[in-house]
Amino acid sequence: MKPLKNVYLDHNASVPLCVEAINEMQPWLTGSVSNPSSVHRSGQRSRAAVEKARGQVAKLLGCQPSAVVFTSGGTEANNMAIWGGLGWPPHGHLVISAIEHPAVMEPAVALRDLGVEVTFVPADNQAVVALESVREAISPNTRLVSIMAANNEVGSLQPIEKIAAMAHDSGALFHTDAVQAAPWTDLQPLTISSDLLSLSSHKIAGPMGIGALYVRPGLDLPPFVRGGGQQGGRRGGTEATALIVGFGAACARTRAIRDESVVRVSGLRDRLETRLLDSIEGARRNGSESRLPNTCHMSFAHCDGNVLVARLDLDGVSASAGAACASGVAGTSPVIDALRLPAKYSAGSLRLSLGYETTESDVDRAIHAIPDAVHAVRESGLEVTR
Amino acid sequence: MARVAVAMSGGVDSSTAAAMLREDGHEVVGVTLQLWDYTAENLTSGRGRCCSPADIADARIVSDQLNIPHYVFDHSDAFEDHIVQPFVQEYKNGMTPSPCINCNRLVKFDILWKLARGLEADFLATGHYARLEPSPARPQLHKGIDHSKDQSYFLFDVPVERFEKVMFPLGGLAKGEVRATARRLNLPVADKAESYELCFIPDGNKDNFVEMRLPIAQRRNGPIRHLDGTLLGHHSGLHRFTVGQRRGLGLTSAEPLFVVALERGTDTLVVGSSEALAAKKLNAVRCNWVSIEAPTKPLRAHARIRHRHNEVGALITPVGNDRVCVQFQEAQRAITPGQGVAFYDGDLLLGGGWIEGT
């Protein structure tokens, strides 16, 4: 009854674990694994594996290994950057955009509740943060500016180098959440521009539960997770050896095949987008021209995006209506709000995000399935009001 | 085999319904409506509410075990607008609402039914204890075989055409058989406790719930009068009372006193003896006919005036558009405005309406 294999077009939510990571992780999952901080030979082997992986992450970032702090994922990396970037106890002025991932947004809101001054810079209707608005927001009291490198929902790339320069000109630190950009862009220019940069392993085909924060050498960042003084006192907790070696392998793989994938995948994405816009009435494409090459974000008039995603899943196409984190929560995201869509489009968003392994036949399946699904959802009689 | 969307609450009934349909070879799709906004309050106070995070997790575990897809749709806004707000307003105005009947008409067999259509399901199935039998004219809705669990009363206000695409897999089973089936299939919810309260008031404290949403200035306080006109005291809001209620009046009298009526214009609570609660007729409005066409002449049937009421013989006389007058063979106690009255011919649910008064 189930047709063919599943077409996975939700890479912005998570990328399937790559074989390179699985192979590297295998011995660290099945064997007797010691604490990397232990003195004995077994501990030494864990330590070496962790440090080798740190080097692989550093290579992807274009930095020295000692600048890489392993965290439990992108969310912790962002929390560490936002809390730590304001010193201890947190003080001064924080500038973030209104379309940041919740892992930046929520710590900023919490800090505001604690009395820290926070400015949320708006984005234009292509989900791009306007340079002028950033310039206006930054004041001599600004201590940290945090703007994502690429938006996770619509994929719009942000003018990071220019914003970083503005922050630095004013004496502030600059952090970028590069979680979503990592599989698709050269990270070195971002690293060079930034004081702090967040990465997540599972967005680049590594295991879930591990990520990293780049901390510019010489920057004294207070720890966010306090504990046994691991990682130079910057992040307490025993390093998760298996996850870290998997992350390292995924970084090496990303470096090796990213550039060719960008070219191939952007072609597939463009075809998908063009064909869907041609075949579905009342469809529009969202985001800026300059965006992630894998992300296709569309809105369909008079269509409930959450039902559409379920309907597509039954046809074997995995997609999402927005960010996976927000599933099960009614209402639109701040990113969709930023697009200022006409009301009839506002509930009908669909995010299709391709990956390195996406094939032409995957895209053809989606091109075939989506128009019928949109039609079925529109015909269901569900009121679409949001 | 058909594609069937099953409404899954995470309880034993809907989980078993899904499992049975799967055993029958249908393509089953689990659907859960999240009807309460758990982000707006802390999660501990939401525990035990219908479609709480724990219940949704149960539905997900069951779906995974059955190897069926499962989707959660948040319609808490609609539930608030269509069910919770009117519930509070009706109590405020001295009525006794019946939110489950409205939920079936406005949520389960509307929003959920349309969701099933959007998923291109051939049928929507729920764990209701009721039986549907196809008929050339229109679907015939019968009580569940297990009369102690029968839920047909709550379905009287659903537009009949919706039932053409509905399945009730549990209608032919007794509750014990449902649990036995759940155990045989190793469903993790086989022994899960049942809730008898309204899903959005899990602690059963209706007054507390209503008062959290009804500012003191909006409460309708007023006099308490005996049927004979004597002023007996004052009450702090009509919402605390329902017809037939004895507790909470704060009166001392020789004979036991019961709420006989709640008068809206004057916000008066009228009390009287037990005998004063008996009435031989009621008027019902906004009638809906399920298994038969709307009658044009008086109809002999049995009427049920609340859940768990043993229906009694009655003559139902149409008195204009969507209205009927129901005359009982014997007087009934505490006929309550705001409740539904359902009409039966044996096990067949004919239809029903909303009690306006006696």
Boltz contact constraints between the chains, C-beta under 6 A:
constraints:
  - contact:
      token1: [A, 306]
      token2: [B, 73]
      max_distance: 6.0
  - contact:
      token1: [A, 307]
      token2: [B, 115]
      max_distance: 6.0
  - contact:
      token1: [A, 307]
      token2: [B, 118]
      max_distance: 6.0
  - contact:
      token1: [A, 310]
      token2: [B, 71]
      max_distance: 6.0
  - contact:
      token1: [A, 310]
      token2: [B, 119]
      max_distance: 6.0
  - contact:
      token1: [A, 311]
      token2: [B, 119]
      max_distance: 6.0
  - contact:
      token1: [A, 328]
      token2: [B, 72]
      max_distance: 6.0
  - contact:
      token1: [A, 328]
      token2: [B, 74]
      max_distance: 6.0
  - contact:
      token1: [A, 330]
      token2: [B, 74]
      max_distance: 6.0
  - contact:
      token1: [A, 330]
      token2: [B, 77]
      max_distance: 6.0
  - contact:
      token1: [A, 376]
      token2: [B, 120]
      max_distance: 6.0
  - contact:
      token1: [A, 377]
      token2: [B, 118]
      max_distance: 6.0
  - contact:
      token1: [A, 380]
      token2: [B, 114]
      max_distance: 6.0
  - contact:
      token1: [A, 380]
      token2: [B, 117]
      max_distance: 6.0
  - contact:
      token1: [A, 380]
      token2: [B, 118]
      max_distance: 6.0
  - contact:
      token1: [A, 381]
      token2: [B, 114]
      max_distance: 6.0
  - contact:
      token1: [A, 382]
      token2: [B, 114]
      max_distance: 6.0
  - contact:
      token1: [A, 382]
      token2: [B, 118]
      max_distance: 6.0
